[in-house]
Amino acid sequence: MRTKVRGSDAIVATVQDSGPGIDGDKLDKIFDAFFASKKSGMGLGLGLAICRMIIEHHGGQLAASSDGKSGALFQ
């Protein structure tokens, strides 16, 4: 995780992992409530939706990028 100050009133937090990445067809859906890429019973698909909602409620933004092969980057 990295953080940096942008301007006088913004902080950018970057989280990058080294997992298998996120397929392009799923990348547009990962912030949708109840979207889950795991097997049934292995999660509700609410985590990223809730994170984005909290961040946007405070005037921020949350985005993700991935090449689908080597990890994902969240900012």
C-alpha positions in Angstrom: 0.0 0.0 0.0 1.2 3.5 -0.9 -0.2 6.8 0.0 0.5 10.3 -1.2 -1.0 13.8 -0.7 -2.5 15.4 -3.7 -3.2 19.1 -3.3 -4.2 20.5 0.0 -7.3 18.3 0.6 -6.8 14.9 -1.1 -5.0 11.7 -0.3 -4.4 9.0 -2.9 -4.1 5.4 -1.5 -2.9 2.7 -3.9 -3.2 -1.0 -3.1 -1.7 -3.5 -5.4 -1.7 -7.3 -5.1 0.2 -10.1 -6.9 -2.7 -12.4 -7.4 -4.1 -13.8 -10.6 -5.6 -10.5 -11.7 -9.1 -9.7 -12.7 -10.4 -10.7 -16.1 -11.5 -7.7 -18.3 -15.1 -8.9 -18.5 -15.3 -8.9 -14.7 -13.5 -5.7 -14.1 -16.5 -3.5 -15.0 -18.7 -5.6 -12.5 -16.5 -5.9 -9.4 -18.0 -2.9 -7.7 -21.6 -4.1 -8.3 -23.4 -5.3 -5.1 -23.7 -9.1 -5.0 -21.3 -9.7 -7.9 -19.0 -12.5 -6.8 -16.4 -14.4 -8.8 -16.0 -17.0 -6.1 -18.0 -20.3 -5.9 -21.4 -20.1 -4.3 -21.3 -19.9 -0.5 -17.8 -18.3 -0.5 -18.8 -14.7 -0.1 -21.7 -12.3 -0.7 -20.0 -10.0 -3.2 -20.5 -6.9 -1.1 -17.0 -6.0 0.0 -15.9 -3.8 -2.9 -19.4 -2.3 -3.4 -19.4 -1.2 0.3 -15.9 0.2 0.0 -16.8 2.2 -3.0 -20.0 3.5 -1.4 -18.1 4.7 1.7 -15.4 6.3 -0.3 -17.8 8.1 -2.6 -19.9 9.2 0.4 -16.8 11.1 1.6 -16.2 12.7 -1.8 -13.6 10.2 -3.1 -13.3 7.7 -5.9 -12.4 4.1 -6.1 -11.2 2.4 -9.3 -9.4 -0.8 -10.2 -7.2 -1.9 -13.1 -5.7 -5.3 -14.0 -4.2 -6.9 -17.1 -6.0 -10.1 -16.1 -2.8 -12.0 -15.6 -0.7 -10.5 -12.8 -2.4 -8.8 -9.9 -4.8 -5.9 -9.6 -4.3 -2.2 -8.7 -6.9 -0.3 -6.7 -6.8 3.5 -6.3 
